[in-house]
Amino acid sequence: GSLVVNYPFDDDEQGIAIYSKSPDDAVFQQLALSYSKENTKMYQGSPCKDMYPTEYFPHGITNGAKWYNVPGGMQDWNYLHTNCFEVTIELGCVKYPKAEELPKYWEQNRRSLLQFMKQV
């Protein structure tokens, strides 16, 4: 896990981790930023220092393929085949948080979710 919003494209023709710009790149960045700006820790860009000390996401967002290459992912498929603008929101460094930690996740992401919905 991590704490970041990633946006298309998740795949690069060369199969390497490099920025893969979609035709709607500016819109995807706007959507991703609308979420991350409301989550202070996410927006700072270095959420999992203990696990990934060199990982940095400027303003808490990243192009999926720049982070790591995902050939055939749903995010890209939905964008290309159904015109669905989809982002992937990673909510924390721990993939399976304990139930008692969920209220903390809600508080950290409530404003982000509301801001994201306003983008519609």
MARVODO-874292 format. One record per residue (C-alpha): residue number from 1; residue in three letters; x, y, z. Coordinates in steps of 0.2 Angstrom, whole numbers, plus 5000, padded with zeros to 4 digits. Layout:
BEGIN
<node bamar="NUM" dodo="Ala" u="X" v="Y" w="Z"/>
...
***
This chain:
BEGIN
<node bamar="1" dodo="Gly" u="5000" v="5000" w="5000"/>
<node bamar="2" dodo="Ser" u="5004" v="5018" w="4999"/>
<node bamar="3" dodo="Leu" u="4995" v="5035" w="5001"/>
<node bamar="4" dodo="Val" u="4993" v="5042" w="4984"/>
<node bamar="5" dodo="Val" u="4981" v="5045" w="4970"/>
<node bamar="6" dodo="Asn" u="4987" v="5038" w="4953"/>
<node bamar="7" dodo="Tyr" u="4979" v="5041" w="4936"/>
<node bamar="8" dodo="Pro" u="4981" v="5035" w="4918"/>
<node bamar="9" dodo="Phe" u="4990" v="5029" w="4910"/>
<node bamar="10" dodo="Asp" u="4996" v="5014" w="4921"/>
<node bamar="11" dodo="Asp" u="5005" v="5006" w="4906"/>
<node bamar="12" dodo="Asp" u="5019" v="5012" w="4894"/>
<node bamar="13" dodo="Glu" u="5022" v="5004" w="4877"/>
<node bamar="14" dodo="Gln" u="5040" v="5000" w="4882"/>
<node bamar="15" dodo="Gly" u="5034" v="4992" w="4898"/>
<node bamar="16" dodo="Ile" u="5045" v="5003" w="4909"/>
<node bamar="17" dodo="Ala" u="5041" v="5015" w="4923"/>
<node bamar="18" dodo="Ile" u="5040" v="5031" w="4914"/>
<node bamar="19" dodo="Tyr" u="5027" v="5045" w="4913"/>
<node bamar="20" dodo="Ser" u="5013" v="5039" w="4901"/>
<node bamar="21" dodo="Lys" u="5002" v="5054" w="4897"/>
<node bamar="22" dodo="Ser" u="4984" v="5051" w="4892"/>
<node bamar="23" dodo="Pro" u="4975" v="5064" w="4881"/>
<node bamar="24" dodo="Asp" u="4966" v="5070" w="4897"/>
<node bamar="25" dodo="Asp" u="4981" v="5071" w="4908"/>
<node bamar="26" dodo="Ala" u="4977" v="5088" w="4914"/>
<node bamar="27" dodo="Val" u="4959" v="5083" w="4919"/>
<node bamar="28" dodo="Phe" u="4966" v="5067" w="4928"/>
<node bamar="29" dodo="Gln" u="4979" v="5078" w="4937"/>
<node bamar="30" dodo="Gln" u="4965" v="5090" w="4943"/>
<node bamar="31" dodo="Leu" u="4954" v="5075" w="4949"/>
<node bamar="32" dodo="Ala" u="4969" v="5068" w="4958"/>
<node bamar="33" dodo="Leu" u="4974" v="5084" w="4966"/>
<node bamar="34" dodo="Ser" u="4956" v="5088" w="4972"/>
<node bamar="35" dodo="Tyr" u="4957" v="5072" w="4982"/>
<node bamar="36" dodo="Ser" u="4975" v="5074" w="4989"/>
<node bamar="37" dodo="Lys" u="4974" v="5092" w="4994"/>
<node bamar="38" dodo="Glu" u="4962" v="5088" w="5007"/>
<node bamar="39" dodo="Asn" u="4973" v="5074" w="5015"/>
<node bamar="40" dodo="Thr" u="4988" v="5083" w="5023"/>
<node bamar="41" dodo="Lys" u="4999" v="5067" w="5024"/>
<node bamar="42" dodo="Met" u="4995" v="5062" w="5006"/>
<node bamar="43" dodo="Tyr" u="4998" v="5079" w="4999"/>
<node bamar="44" dodo="Gln" u="5015" v="5080" w="5008"/>
<node bamar="45" dodo="Gly" u="5021" v="5066" w="4996"/>
<node bamar="46" dodo="Ser" u="5031" v="5055" w="5007"/>
<node bamar="47" dodo="Pro" u="5019" v="5044" w="5016"/>
<node bamar="48" dodo="Cys" u="5028" v="5028" w="5019"/>
<node bamar="49" dodo="Lys" u="5045" v="5033" w="5024"/>
<node bamar="50" dodo="Asp" u="5048" v="5018" w="5035"/>
<node bamar="51" dodo="Met" u="5043" v="5006" w="5021"/>
<node bamar="52" dodo="Tyr" u="5049" v="5015" w="5006"/>
<node bamar="53" dodo="Pro" u="5061" v="5029" w="5011"/>
<node bamar="54" dodo="Thr" u="5065" v="5035" w="4993"/>
<node bamar="55" dodo="Glu" u="5047" v="5035" w="4987"/>
<node bamar="56" dodo="Tyr" u="5040" v="5053" w="4984"/>
<node bamar="57" dodo="Phe" u="5024" v="5058" w="4975"/>
<node bamar="58" dodo="Pro" u="5024" v="5077" w="4972"/>
<node bamar="59" dodo="His" u="5007" v="5084" w="4980"/>
<node bamar="60" dodo="Gly" u="5002" v="5066" w="4983"/>
<node bamar="61" dodo="Ile" u="4998" v="5061" w="4965"/>
<node bamar="62" dodo="Thr" u="5007" v="5051" w="4952"/>
<node bamar="63" dodo="Asn" u="5005" v="5045" w="4934"/>
<node bamar="64" dodo="Gly" u="5002" v="5026" w="4936"/>
<node bamar="65" dodo="Ala" u="5015" v="5021" w="4924"/>
<node bamar="66" dodo="Lys" u="5028" v="5032" w="4931"/>
<node bamar="67" dodo="Trp" u="5026" v="5024" w="4948"/>
<node bamar="68" dodo="Tyr" u="5026" v="5006" w="4941"/>
<node bamar="69" dodo="Asn" u="5020" v="4998" w="4925"/>
<node bamar="70" dodo="Val" u="5003" v="4989" w="4925"/>
<node bamar="71" dodo="Pro" u="4999" v="4981" w="4908"/>
<node bamar="72" dodo="Gly" u="4981" v="4978" w="4905"/>
<node bamar="73" dodo="Gly" u="4974" v="4986" w="4921"/>
<node bamar="74" dodo="Met" u="4956" v="4991" w="4923"/>
<node bamar="75" dodo="Gln" u="4960" v="5010" w="4925"/>
<node bamar="76" dodo="Asp" u="4967" v="5011" w="4908"/>
<node bamar="77" dodo="Trp" u="4954" v="4999" w="4900"/>
<node bamar="78" dodo="Asn" u="4939" v="5009" w="4907"/>
<node bamar="79" dodo="Tyr" u="4947" v="5025" w="4901"/>
<node bamar="80" dodo="Leu" u="4950" v="5018" w="4883"/>
<node bamar="81" dodo="His" u="4935" v="5007" w="4880"/>
<node bamar="82" dodo="Thr" u="4921" v="5016" w="4890"/>
<node bamar="83" dodo="Asn" u="4927" v="5034" w="4892"/>
<node bamar="84" dodo="Cys" u="4926" v="5031" w="4911"/>
<node bamar="85" dodo="Phe" u="4938" v="5043" w="4920"/>
<node bamar="86" dodo="Glu" u="4945" v="5032" w="4934"/>
<node bamar="87" dodo="Val" u="4959" v="5035" w="4947"/>
<node bamar="88" dodo="Thr" u="4966" v="5023" w="4960"/>
<node bamar="89" dodo="Ile" u="4966" v="5030" w="4977"/>
<node bamar="90" dodo="Glu" u="4979" v="5021" w="4989"/>
<node bamar="91" dodo="Leu" u="4973" v="5025" w="5007"/>
<node bamar="92" dodo="Gly" u="4988" v="5020" w="5017"/>
<node bamar="93" dodo="Cys" u="5004" v="5011" w="5019"/>
<node bamar="94" dodo="Val" u="4996" v="4996" w="5027"/>
<node bamar="95" dodo="Lys" u="4985" v="4986" w="5015"/>
<node bamar="96" dodo="Tyr" u="4975" v="4978" w="5028"/>
<node bamar="97" dodo="Pro" u="4972" v="4990" w="5043"/>
<node bamar="98" dodo="Lys" u="4965" v="4984" w="5059"/>
<node bamar="99" dodo="Ala" u="4946" v="4987" w="5061"/>
<node bamar="100" dodo="Glu" u="4949" v="4999" w="5076"/>
<node bamar="101" dodo="Glu" u="4960" v="5010" w="5064"/>
<node bamar="102" dodo="Leu" u="4946" v="5013" w="5051"/>
<node bamar="103" dodo="Pro" u="4938" v="5028" w="5060"/>
<node bamar="104" dodo="Lys" u="4955" v="5036" w="5058"/>
<node bamar="105" dodo="Tyr" u="4955" v="5032" w="5040"/>
<node bamar="106" dodo="Trp" u="4938" v="5040" w="5038"/>
<node bamar="107" dodo="Glu" u="4943" v="5056" w="5046"/>
<node bamar="108" dodo="Gln" u="4959" v="5057" w="5035"/>
<node bamar="109" dodo="Asn" u="4949" v="5055" w="5020"/>
<node bamar="110" dodo="Arg" u="4931" v="5062" w="5023"/>
<node bamar="111" dodo="Arg" u="4935" v="5079" w="5016"/>
<node bamar="112" dodo="Ser" u="4945" v="5072" w="5001"/>
<node bamar="113" dodo="Leu" u="4930" v="5061" w="4996"/>
<node bamar="114" dodo="Leu" u="4918" v="5076" w="4997"/>
<node bamar="115" dodo="Gln" u="4930" v="5087" w="4987"/>
<node bamar="116" dodo="Phe" u="4932" v="5073" w="4974"/>
<node bamar="117" dodo="Met" u="4913" v="5071" w="4972"/>
<node bamar="118" dodo="Lys" u="4911" v="5089" w="4969"/>
<node bamar="119" dodo="Gln" u="4922" v="5087" w="4954"/>
<node bamar="120" dodo="Val" u="4908" v="5078" w="4945"/>
***
